Amino acid sequence: MFAKSPSFSVSGKKFNVIILASGLGARLKPETDNIPKPLVELDAQGTKAIDYLIQKFQYVAGRLIITTAYCADLLEAYVKGKYSTMDPLFARVPELISPGASLIAGLDQAASDLPTIILFCDYIVEDYIPVDNDALCVSKKPEGDYVVDSHPKGIPTIEEEVITDLAPNQDLLKDRYGGFTGIGIFHDTLFLKSIAYTKAYEKKMDVAYDFDIIKEYIKKVKTMPIYVSKLYEFGTMDALKKIREIHNYSR
C-alpha cells in the first residue's frame, strides 16, 4: 500500500489542480489497450494514480481540472462517479498532443485568481509536498524500494535554494538524479497563462511544457526546489512491473 501524505496550505489557499492525463500510454501496452494510463492498477489494493493524486491534493483543490484524450469517456465517467462533490472539470485535447499543449487546454479551465498545481498522471509521490510557495519538484536518489526516473529530460540550476534555470539533459543515457519531475506549484496563474498562450501563438501549439513554459516562468518568479525521492513513476512497462513487484500485485 502506498503511504498517504495529503498536501495542505498553511495560509488556507485553494488552487487550480491540473492533472495532465491526455497521453496515449503507448509504452504501457498491453495494459493500456482498453483503459487510460491513470486507471492502471499499481498494487495489491488496486490503487490507481488518478485516485492517489486527487486524494493527495483534495484539501487544497479549489478547482480540479483533468486533461483527457485517449479513453476520455471512461476516465471522465470514473472521476465524475467517484469525485462528484469536487465538481471536476475536464479539458479534452487531441490525441498525441504534447504535454505543453495539454497544459494550455487545462489552463483554459483554470481560474486566474487562484494559484495552480500541475501534476502528471503517471506518478505516485509519497513525499509531503508543501504548496505555499512557487516551487518545482526535483528528484533525489531514493533510499529504499522506489522507482524514480534516473534519466530526466530537464535539469534545474539551483543557487542558494532558488531555481534559476532549467536546461535539457545532455546525456539521457547516463544515470543521474536532480531532474525536474514535471510537478510544479505556481502562484501567479495569470502570468503562467500569458507565457503559455504567447508560446502557443509563436510556435503554433508545438509547445514544450518544461523548456517553453516553465523555464520562462522561473526567470521572473522566485521558485524553490522541493526535493522528492519517494516516487513511483510508471511511464514504461518495466517500471510498472517493478512497482507491482514491490507492492505484491498479482492477478
LINVENBEL-V644370 format. One record per residue. N is the residue number from 0. RES is the residue in one small letter. SS is DSSP state (helix for helix, strand for strand, loop for the rest). PSI is psi in whole degrees, 0 to 359 (none if undefined). Layout:
BEGIN
<<N/RES/SS/PSI> <N/RES/SS/PSI>>
END
This chain:
BEGIN
<<0/m/loop/138> <1/f/loop/140> <2/a/loop/139> <3/k/loop/137> <4/s/loop/69> <5/p/loop/146> <6/s/loop/146> <7/f/loop/154> <8/s/loop/124> <9/v/loop/324> <10/s/loop/2> <11/g/loop/17> <12/k/loop/151> <13/k/loop/153> <14/f/strand/156> <15/n/strand/123> <16/v/strand/108> <17/i/strand/120> <18/i/strand/116> <19/l/strand/109> <20/a/loop/33> <21/s/loop/5> <22/g/loop/160> <23/l/loop/338> <24/g/loop/34> <25/a/helix/327> <26/r/helix/359> <27/l/helix/9> <28/k/loop/144> <29/p/loop/1> <30/e/loop/327> <31/t/loop/22> <32/d/loop/324> <33/n/loop/356> <34/i/loop/155> <35/p/loop/159> <36/k/helix/320> <37/p/helix/345> <38/l/helix/5> <39/v/loop/133> <40/e/strand/137> <41/l/loop/337> <42/d/loop/182> <43/a/loop/336> <44/q/loop/359> <45/g/loop/24> <46/t/loop/135> <47/k/strand/145> <48/a/helix/323> <49/i/helix/321> <50/d/helix/314> <51/y/helix/315> <52/l/helix/314> <53/i/helix/315> <54/q/helix/329> <55/k/helix/324> <56/f/helix/12> <57/q/loop/331> <58/y/loop/348> <59/v/loop/1> <60/a/strand/107> <61/g/strand/332> <62/r/strand/115> <63/l/strand/122> <64/i/strand/128> <65/i/strand/125> <66/t/strand/137> <67/t/strand/158> <68/a/loop/278> <69/y/loop/128> <70/c/loop/40> <71/a/helix/317> <72/d/helix/318> <73/l/helix/313> <74/l/helix/316> <75/e/helix/318> <76/a/helix/320> <77/y/helix/311> <78/v/helix/317> <79/k/helix/319> <80/g/helix/325> <81/k/helix/332> <82/y/loop/40> <83/s/helix/328> <84/t/helix/344> <85/m/helix/357> <86/d/loop/58> <87/p/loop/146> <88/l/strand/149> <89/f/strand/141> <90/a/strand/104> <91/r/strand/136> <92/v/loop/158> <93/p/loop/146> <94/e/loop/155> <95/l/loop/16> <96/i/loop/154> <97/s/loop/158> <98/p/helix/326> <99/g/helix/314> <100/a/helix/326> <101/s/helix/319> <102/l/helix/320> <103/i/helix/319> <104/a/helix/320> <105/g/helix/320> <106/l/helix/333> <107/d/helix/330> <108/q/loop/352> <109/a/loop/145> <110/a/loop/125> <111/s/loop/337> <112/d/loop/2> <113/l/loop/145> <114/p/strand/169> <115/t/strand/137> <116/i/strand/131> <117/i/strand/130> <118/l/strand/158> <119/f/strand/151> <120/c/loop/4> <121/d/loop/35> <122/y/strand/143> <123/i/strand/125> <124/v/strand/106> <125/e/loop/340> <126/d/loop/147> <127/y/loop/133> <128/i/loop/107> <129/p/loop/147> <130/v/loop/5> <131/d/loop/3> <132/n/loop/156> <133/d/loop/130> <134/a/strand/154> <135/l/strand/140> <136/c/strand/126> <137/v/strand/134> <138/s/strand/148> <139/k/loop/157> <140/k/loop/127> <141/p/loop/153> <142/e/loop/114> <143/g/loop/191> <144/d/loop/89> <145/y/loop/167> <146/v/strand/95> <147/v/loop/134> <148/d/loop/115> <149/s/loop/13> <150/h/loop/61> <151/p/loop/149> <152/k/loop/327> <153/g/strand/135> <154/i/strand/118> <155/p/strand/146> <156/t/strand/126> <157/i/strand/122> <158/e/strand/118> <159/e/loop/46> <160/e/loop/32> <161/v/strand/134> <162/i/strand/119> <163/t/strand/345> <164/d/strand/164> <165/l/strand/120> <166/a/strand/153> <167/p/strand/143> <168/n/loop/118> <169/q/loop/350> <170/d/loop/85> <171/l/loop/350> <172/l/loop/345> <173/k/loop/134> <174/d/loop/130> <175/r/loop/157> <176/y/loop/185> <177/g/loop/21> <178/g/strand/159> <179/f/strand/124> <180/t/strand/345> <181/g/strand/345> <182/i/strand/128> <183/g/strand/155> <184/i/strand/126> <185/f/strand/116> <186/h/loop/350> <187/d/loop/80> <188/t/helix/324> <189/l/helix/318> <190/f/helix/319> <191/l/helix/317> <192/k/helix/317> <193/s/helix/321> <194/i/helix/311> <195/a/helix/315> <196/y/helix/324> <197/t/helix/314> <198/k/helix/322> <199/a/helix/320> <200/y/helix/315> <201/e/helix/323> <202/k/loop/13> <203/k/loop/47> <204/m/loop/359> <205/d/loop/71> <206/v/loop/132> <207/a/loop/125> <208/y/helix/312> <209/d/helix/309> <210/f/helix/343> <211/d/helix/318> <212/i/helix/301> <213/i/helix/318> <214/k/helix/320> <215/e/helix/323> <216/y/helix/313> <217/i/helix/345> <218/k/helix/330> <219/k/helix/335> <220/v/loop/129> <221/k/loop/118> <222/t/loop/129> <223/m/strand/155> <224/p/strand/140> <225/i/strand/115> <226/y/strand/127> <227/v/strand/138> <228/s/loop/345> <229/k/loop/66> <230/l/strand/148> <231/y/strand/108> <232/e/strand/127> <233/f/loop/53> <234/g/loop/343> <235/t/loop/164> <236/m/helix/324> <237/d/helix/316> <238/a/helix/318> <239/l/helix/317> <240/k/helix/319> <241/k/helix/317> <242/i/helix/316> <243/r/helix/323> <244/e/helix/317> <245/i/helix/323> <246/h/loop/21> <247/n/loop/40> <248/y/loop/136> <249/s/loop/153> <250/r/loop/none>>
END
